[in-house]
Amino acid sequence: MNPASPLAILLASSLLAGCGLLGRVLPSSSPSAAQTVAAEPGSAAPVRQADPAALDPQPPLEFRCGERRVELRHFGELATLGVDGKVFTLRPERSASGMRMVAVDDARTGIWVKGNSALLSLAGIEQPECRRVAEKPLFRAVGNEPAWRLDIGAQGLELIADDGASRAFASGPLVVEAEGLRSYQGTSAGGELEALVFDRVCVDTMSGMTHPNTVEVRWQDRVLRGCGGDPARLLQGEPWEVVELDGRAVADPARITLGFAAEGRLAGSAACNRYFGSYVLSGEGLRLSPLGATKMACESRAMEEERRFMVAAATVSGFAIATDGGLELRAGERVVMRARRASGPR
């Protein structure tokens, strides 16, 4: 295979897209944005030749496929795939889901991207499953029907929609803050891209996970609605006082507490003894680890509440935030524990 140069790919993609990528170059004084080529004899001024990397409005996608590291870079309708020092020119191919692209001169070589994973084929030989290599975003939002994901990072806004078939990137977005709302506005190759992040609790319609933010993404006359932010933010902070166990009020809520700390650490008081353990948030919900505790003996009522607390904690599979801001820990659909912030109203 004779890999094409990035400049050749750029020019080819411009013709196919019918929009002239060269015409979208913004003036820049940076040496990396363009190269000055010596003027031909008799010409009035030097000719500025565009740097293909500077014309690419999206950062490359990097994947690790076993021991291989590959780079996928889009240029309009086409793309380049860098593997083992070689660069292949790719064209899109119809697929039922995700984004599939194959080499223009060998359909046995290509990549099929589905979200953060991909399948790579080189000359007909399937490679180990690929996983995307990317920095953790500053903020992430997700939605369903159709499935989409928005990452807000240091480079800008990245939207992946339609099970990976659609992708948009906007660098240097304008950030506007108002009470209860933050707006990110930028321009992608496919048009204006805006994300509205509301300070309003949101429950994911697919996983049932509760998130701290409700999100709307607007792109190409579409409005995508979903949830965003780290669910752990809703749990962490001031300790929670347990006011109810399995539908029965707790005698002294201040004696049964839940303290969700960073890095999955959990600690508090269980009516009599101090306990410690961990918690895990995943797509399947919330799980509390088996809790270790001190071995003090207390009066019988406190010991009974401690036993009930430990039993309930072992069954937790999810959580929700009630309309009054209280915490509900659930075992399936059943609420096994209700709590309020220690600093909140009593």
Secondary structure, DSSP 8 states (H G I E B T S, - for coil): -----HHHHHHHHHHHHTS-GGGG------TTTEEEE---TT-SS-EEEE-HHHH-SS--EEEEETTEEEEEEEETTEEEEEETTEEEEEEEE--SSSEEEEETTEEEEEEEEETTEEEEEETTEE---EEEE----SEEEEETTTTEEEEE-SSEEEEEEGGGTEEEEEES-EEEEETTEEEEEEEETTEEEEEEEESS-EE-TTT--EESEEEEEEETTEEEEEEES-THHHHBSS-EEEEEETTEE-S-GGGBEEEE-GGGEEEEEETTEEEEEEEEEETTEEEE---EE------HHHHHHHHHHHHHHHH--EEEE-TTS-EEEEETTEEEEEEEETTS--
